Amino acid sequence: SVSRCVVVLRVVCCFGDALMEIGVGLQVLVENVSLSARADGVELDALLVTLCEVGRVSEVVSVGTPRMDDGFLGLVGTYHLARAHYVLRNFEATRATLTGVVNSRLIWDAEKLESRILLEEGRFREALEHRLSRKRLQVHFDEVEYFALLHLGRYVQAFGLYAHTGDARRLRSEFGAKADESLSDSVESRFLIPQNGPGDEILHAATYAQLSTKSEYLSAACDPRLESLFTRSFPNIKFVASERLAGRPGPGFLAPGREPRAPNALYDLLTAEAYEVAQSCQRVALGRNLPRLSIDDSPYRPYLTPEPATVERLRPRIPSNAIGVVWRSELADPMRSIHYVGVRDLVDLVELGRPMVNLQHDISATERSDLGAMFGDRMVFLDDLDLRDDFEVMAAVATLCESVVGAGTTVLELSAAVGTPTIALQPNLIGSWRQRPNGVGDYWHGSMRVAVSDDINDRRGCVRQAQSLLKSNRSV
């Protein structure tokens, strides 16, 4: 039954990794539950929502389209059907489906999806005007408005949105007059609280040198995995290792034995130790304010220094002219997937005839097989190295590669930060704002170039551009 399918899929969504470990595959579970049973709108809506959650967008379309035509689909199911069309890059079908939720309680979500389409079509001014005229009130941060402003070169406004009002309230609630929201004053002591994941922390570290000039004493929390790398790279900054809690912390995240957390509003960003250091400083700032410092100083020269001993230890493992490749984030959901490429999209790099190094730490068996079929023995796998949590190893490997090519991930930001010639793959226009007016350079990194696909149905276009840059020696 449909109800049974929803239950099974939700179990996989919550406990997927554990089920895979005992040999229960998602495909087997789904194939044993009929997706064609007729059901009421509530059941069908729940089914489509769950299929979206587990990334089965093609089945959302195949199941939902005939049900919508028959009048069995509810508002929620109709909206998720539109989202599935969007992820599959069928904008015409997305817009047609969204008419089914006009003048309903889902109108705000539908309007935002339309704004995203305008953004991806390169109609940046229209996207901004559409968003501003149809934005839900009291939203702390609207990513479509943010990216539209960036595309229009209105960086001051965009980065002002990035440091949104919800963050400011949290900071003021804990530190009152010490809350530093502008980073404009020169002060005796300042503490920085990074936000988001390690990729953003590495990217925003480009501004640390400038922030140091505004602080006689600068200290900062950091992801524990980055502490040694950052301490070496910024010897005048005191770093306090402080694990940040993810949006969905796992079981036992506050169990006995874990480090005590900061009280109240900042428990997810700081340990109790880091919170004490922050309290002792004259000003306290949040990481989302850092991009404001980049407007005049970017792009940045390399600013992270790998550990020399680790570089030398790994040197024999990496061919001298190797290209490192990474194609997706470990955080996979349908709306994020549009920003990545598939492993088979890398086929355009084959004709370069160069050794390749896999930098995708969570590579699947299918992806490994595909890489082997494309590149043969020129493909180097580093299975014994921790390419996820050991940032010293990651930095060393990236340094030893002649170039790194990949989608926007932590590995890519780290590669550019250590100075390796890096090419960012942008399979759509949303993140292409980072491409500088010269057509290839990156907003943030002097060592990065940007390859953009401007055709929503041809994500491989960015890989072909990367290939061209590498062939013509313009990856630096």
Beta strands, then each sheet from edge to edge (+ up, - down):
strand 1: 187-193
strand 2: 215-222
strand 3: 237-241
strand 4: 283-286
strand 5: 323-326
strand 6: 356-358
strand 7: 379-380
strand 8: 403-407
strand 9: 422-426
strand 10: 448-452
sheet 1: 3+ 2+ 1+ 4+
sheet 2: 7+ 6+ 5+ 8+ 9+ 10+
end
